[in-house]
């Protein structure tokens, strides 16, 4: 026994077949709209009730509602800018009027006619001509309830966009954020570049890479986990301010803040250190926020976040002590460090010293950093590519920016000593993943520089009040059905 939905699909297929017999395949139709709905509402807003404009328009879009009254049919047409009512009557359309019965909610049509206002003041196009451009064989989700299944929204994003205005808003805000970031950096003399996604050695971050094989070259490649080392090579080559909005790939877990592929901004500035980059990060994020939201005080997940005042700053050690209630000397032995972490409920088995420090911060400090907060001067084990602090070699000139209880940015003064860099990588990194080509580039001399990484997906989450990264990535990775 066919399901109700299967019966509807069959009925729509029959309507399509009937249309093809009468008018030909709608997918072969050529229709060029000359107007968009939003512009019509603006242009004809001054019309009085029942007044006719005398203007003929051509529009195209998807039918979202239809109703018939005697010998007249009303339809709602929606394009990317808005919605407008269509009005078809038998004495105007003559033989074509019967074809309106072949149109279903979800179909895409082209329409031509005169603009007027109804007795109720609704702007309407009286049809003189219409044609089917694409048949929706599946009924759309109920307009009142939309897609209630969150996972279905992610799997069928095209439906989500059709029935969920917020998702469309997120897409537009994301595009705006990326444009604003480019404008901000371009005006400050940064040059946008592109670096390889397929890399012979994955570097610039500690993460498990995706591996692939190139048949013609007969060698393994890895999908980029970060563009950092290539961007630094460009700094060596004399490009003193560079950035990339890069798609990165990490073969790791999936949760509300992580997707296997994600977008990062990485920017590098010669003759700058991590304090210069702190100022750059604050200015950039505040600038983007104001441009997108029109203000610097925003709401996120029930919290009011103020991006306007001076952002709080704590050293790594101060944050653990003042916020986490843990007083640690960075010279602490591995055994004592593990004991403290275990006392905080952290299972330290298989964790390195660096990872234990990170877990302590993540557990005892980060959840409380709702307002924009910078933590800086990290233990040197946590950042093999960062410069040590001159006054304290146990610390590196690194900072992380936290907002709403999670990390948004990571940055540091870049280590430009080729000998120490080689030593540090060989001590902390997997031998297979040491980029000796990068180390050779440093031997030609890299000017002192500061680098910044900002998670674009997380920035979009913040500025659209989205609590999951899957909301701001159009096609997130999901488990198989």
Secondary structure, 3 states (H helix, E strand, C coil): CCCHHHHHHHHHHHHHHHHHHHHCCHHHCCCCCCCCHHHHHHHCCCCCCCCEEEEEEEEEEEEEEEEEECCEEEEEEEECCEEEEEEEEHHHHHHHHHHHHHCCCCCEEEEEEEEEECCCCCEEEEEEEEEEEECCCCCCCCCCCCCCCHHHHHHCHHHHHHHCHHHHHHHHHHHHHHHHHHHHHHHCCCEECCCCCEECCCCCCCCCCCEEEECCCCEEEEECCCCHHHHHHHHHCCCCEEEEEEEEECCCCCECCECCEEEEEEEEEECCCHHHHHHHHHHHHHHHHHHHHCCCEEEECCEEEECCCCCEEEEHHHHHHHCCCCCCCCCCCHHHHHHHHHHCCCCCCCCCHHHHHHHHHHHHCHHHCCCCEEEEEEEHHHCCCECEECCEEEEEEEEEEEECCEEEEEEEEECCCHHHHHHHHHHHCCHHHCCHHHHHHHCCCCCCEEEEEEEHHHHHHHHHCCCCHHHCCCCCCCCCC
